[in-house]
Amino acid sequence: ALREACLGRLALSGYASERRLAAELLATRPGEGVTRGLARAVVLDAMASVRSEAFSALKCLHDPHTPGLFVEALDRPDARERTRAAAALATFPKKEAVAALMKQPAGGGGGSSSNNPSRAHIFIGTERAYISNWALSAGGTGFQPTEVATPEIDVVRDGIVLEITLRYVIEFEWYTRAKVLSFLTGKDMKTLAEWRSWWKDAERDFELSPAAKAAERALASVK
């Protein structure tokens, strides 16, 4: 029951503190839906602290299905979400990720013009939940009614929202993909065309780089 409750809080709670706690608790509660729920938070959650806690939980679970979930997320429509998925594959290596990282990202053409560039907004700051008030509600049994004090939760946010041109978000995405490709393969290519040309010859006999294999072993040894 606690596992299902944590999954619900992680996916739906409007408070970062609750989502973060849910991710922490799930680190010791493997089961159906847990790995997918945590991977979803790593890719989709707007708060870096929640994404970090979910990421740590995934490392504790060392579920072999984890890399595949991040490979799936490389097809997300949002460039920031795809970038998070790509970065995660450096910690959760998978041979199949190499070809996926070379695919042209959705919207990779930029989708903007110099006259009307698309924009993205990034929040940098902190979020704190606190009890702002108490409300009385009916409780007890039918024979002995009582009033129960229920806390009202509010949130204080401190930080700034940055507006940036989407072109830079997509450029950073490719930079991240290239770095992860280098880690997984042990190669260093400058352009997507170079990576694809190399892959045509290397795909059949490809093995992960020694560094990536070491990361696989380290992850499997986590208890």
NUNUNU-411219 format. One line per 4 residues: number of its first residue (from 0); their letters; for each residue x negated, y, z negated of C-alpha. Coordinates in nm, 2 decimals. Each point is the difference from the previous one (the first is absolute). Layout:
BEGIN
NUM	a	X:Y:Z; ...;
This chain:
BEGIN
0	alre	0.00:0.00:0.00; -0.28:0.24:-0.08; -0.17:-0.07:0.33; 0.31:0.09:0.19;
4	aclg	0.06:0.31:-0.21; -0.36:0.11:0.07; 0.04:-0.05:0.37; 0.32:0.21:0.00;
8	rlal	-0.17:0.28:-0.19; -0.31:-0.01:0.23; 0.22:0.04:0.31; 0.27:0.23:-0.13;
12	sgya	-0.10:0.20:-0.30; -0.02:0.38:0.06; -0.27:0.02:-0.27; -0.37:-0.07:0.08;
16	serr	-0.07:-0.10:-0.36; 0.27:-0.27:0.02; -0.13:-0.13:0.34; -0.35:0.00:-0.13;
20	laae	0.09:-0.20:-0.31; 0.20:-0.25:0.21; -0.30:-0.06:0.22; -0.22:-0.06:-0.30;
24	llat	0.24:-0.25:-0.15; 0.03:-0.19:0.33; -0.37:-0.06:0.01; 0.06:-0.30:-0.24;
28	rpge	0.33:-0.11:0.14; -0.05:-0.18:0.34; 0.31:-0.12:0.17; 0.23:0.05:0.30;
32	gvtr	0.00:0.35:0.13; -0.27:0.13:-0.24; -0.29:0.01:0.25; 0.22:0.16:0.27;
36	glar	0.14:0.25:-0.25; -0.35:0.11:-0.11; -0.13:0.02:0.36; 0.30:0.21:0.09;
40	avvl	-0.09:0.24:-0.29; -0.36:0.02:0.12; 0.11:0.11:0.35; 0.32:0.20:-0.07;
44	dama	-0.01:0.16:-0.34; -0.05:0.37:0.00; -0.21:0.01:-0.32; -0.36:-0.09:0.01;
48	svrs	0.01:-0.13:-0.36; 0.27:-0.24:0.08; -0.17:-0.13:0.31; -0.32:-0.05:-0.20;
52	eafs	0.17:-0.20:-0.27; 0.18:-0.21:0.26; -0.33:-0.06:0.17; -0.17:-0.11:-0.32;
56	alkc	0.29:-0.24:-0.07; -0.04:-0.16:0.34; -0.37:-0.06:-0.07; 0.10:-0.18:-0.32;
60	lhdp	0.26:-0.22:0.17; -0.24:-0.10:0.28; 0.29:-0.13:0.21; -0.13:-0.13:0.34;
64	htpg	0.30:0.16:0.17; -0.11:0.35:-0.09; -0.22:0.08:0.31; 0.28:-0.10:0.23;
68	lfve	0.24:0.26:-0.16; -0.25:0.28:0.07; -0.05:-0.12:0.36; 0.38:0.02:0.04;
72	aldr	-0.01:0.36:-0.14; -0.24:0.11:0.28; 0.31:0.03:0.22; 0.17:0.25:-0.24;
76	pdar	0.12:0.32:0.18; -0.17:0.23:-0.25; -0.37:0.06:0.06; -0.07:0.05:-0.38;
80	ertr	0.16:-0.34:-0.08; -0.19:-0.17:0.28; -0.33:0.15:-0.14; 0.07:-0.13:-0.34;
84	aaaa	0.07:-0.35:0.14; -0.33:0.02:0.20; -0.20:0.10:-0.30; 0.14:-0.28:-0.21;
88	latf	-0.13:-0.25:0.25; -0.35:0.08:-0.11; 0.08:-0.15:-0.34; 0.23:-0.28:0.14;
92	pkke	-0.19:-0.11:0.31; 0.16:-0.21:0.27; -0.12:-0.11:0.34; 0.33:0.08:0.16;
96	avaa	-0.03:0.36:-0.11; -0.28:0.07:0.25; 0.23:-0.02:0.31; 0.28:0.19:-0.19;
100	lmkq	-0.23:0.28:-0.09; -0.09:0.05:0.37; 0.36:0.05:0.11; 0.10:0.35:0.09;
104	pagg	0.19:0.13:-0.30; 0.37:0.10:0.04; 0.00:0.37:0.08; -0.38:-0.02:0.06;
108	gggs	0.04:0.23:0.29; 0.05:0.28:-0.25; 0.36:0.08:0.08; -0.08:0.38:-0.02;
112	ssnn	-0.10:0.29:0.21; -0.21:0.30:-0.06; 0.31:0.22:0.02; 0.20:-0.20:-0.25;
116	psra	-0.22:-0.24:-0.19; 0.16:-0.26:-0.23; -0.06:0.06:-0.37; -0.06:-0.23:-0.29;
120	hifi	0.03:0.09:-0.37; -0.22:-0.15:-0.28; 0.07:0.05:-0.37; -0.30:0.02:-0.23;
124	gter	0.07:0.01:-0.37; 0.14:-0.17:-0.30; 0.34:-0.12:-0.11; 0.10:-0.04:-0.37;
128	ayis	0.33:-0.14:-0.13; 0.14:0.12:-0.34; 0.32:-0.02:-0.20; 0.17:0.33:0.05;
132	nwal	0.32:-0.07:-0.20; 0.22:-0.26:-0.16; 0.35:-0.08:0.10; 0.26:-0.18:-0.21;
136	sagg	0.18:-0.29:0.17; 0.25:-0.25:-0.13; -0.13:-0.33:-0.13; 0.06:-0.28:-0.25;
140	tgfq	0.28:-0.26:0.02; 0.37:0.03:0.05; 0.05:-0.04:-0.38; -0.28:0.25:-0.10;
144	ptev	-0.06:0.28:0.25; -0.32:0.20:-0.04; -0.18:0.28:0.17; -0.34:-0.08:0.16;
148	atpe	-0.26:0.27:0.08; -0.13:-0.05:0.35; -0.31:0.19:0.11; 0.01:0.23:0.30;
152	idvv	-0.32:-0.02:0.20; -0.15:0.30:0.19; -0.32:0.04:0.20; -0.26:0.27:0.01;
156	rdgi	-0.21:0.02:0.32; -0.32:0.20:0.02; -0.19:0.04:0.33; 0.01:0.13:0.35;
160	vlei	0.15:-0.11:0.34; -0.24:0.02:0.29; 0.13:0.04:0.36; -0.23:-0.14:0.26;
164	tlry	0.02:-0.06:0.38; 0.10:-0.36:0.07; -0.29:-0.03:0.25; -0.25:0.00:-0.29;
168	vief	0.20:-0.27:-0.19; -0.03:-0.22:0.31; -0.37:0.07:0.05; -0.06:-0.10:-0.37;
172	ewyt	0.20:-0.31:0.06; -0.23:-0.11:0.29; -0.30:0.09:-0.21; 0.12:-0.23:-0.27;
176	rakv	0.08:-0.28:0.24; -0.35:0.03:0.16; -0.16:-0.02:-0.35; 0.20:-0.31:-0.09;
180	lsfl	-0.08:-0.16:0.33; -0.37:0.06:-0.06; 0.03:-0.16:-0.34; 0.19:-0.31:0.13;
184	tgkd	-0.22:-0.06:0.30; -0.34:0.14:-0.09; 0.01:0.20:0.32; 0.00:0.37:0.07;
188	mktl	0.18:0.13:0.30; 0.08:0.37:0.07; 0.33:-0.03:0.20; 0.31:-0.22:0.02;
192	aewr	-0.10:-0.09:0.35; -0.34:-0.13:-0.12; 0.17:-0.20:-0.27; 0.24:-0.16:0.24;
196	swwk	-0.28:-0.08:0.25; -0.20:-0.17:-0.27; 0.30:-0.19:-0.12; 0.07:-0.16:0.33;
200	daer	-0.32:-0.20:-0.02; -0.01:-0.04:-0.38; 0.35:-0.10:-0.08; -0.02:-0.37:0.07;
204	dfel	-0.29:-0.07:-0.24; 0.04:0.29:-0.24; -0.07:-0.04:-0.37; 0.02:0.27:-0.27;
208	spaa	-0.32:0.18:-0.09; -0.20:-0.12:-0.30; 0.12:0.30:-0.20; 0.36:-0.07:0.08;
212	kaae	-0.04:-0.37:-0.09; -0.16:0.11:-0.33; 0.31:0.22:-0.07; 0.22:-0.30:0.07;
216	rala	-0.19:-0.21:-0.25; 0.00:0.27:-0.26; 0.37:0.04:0.03; 0.06:-0.37:-0.03;
220	svk	-0.21:-0.01:-0.32; 0.21:0.26:-0.18; 0.19:-0.15:-0.30;
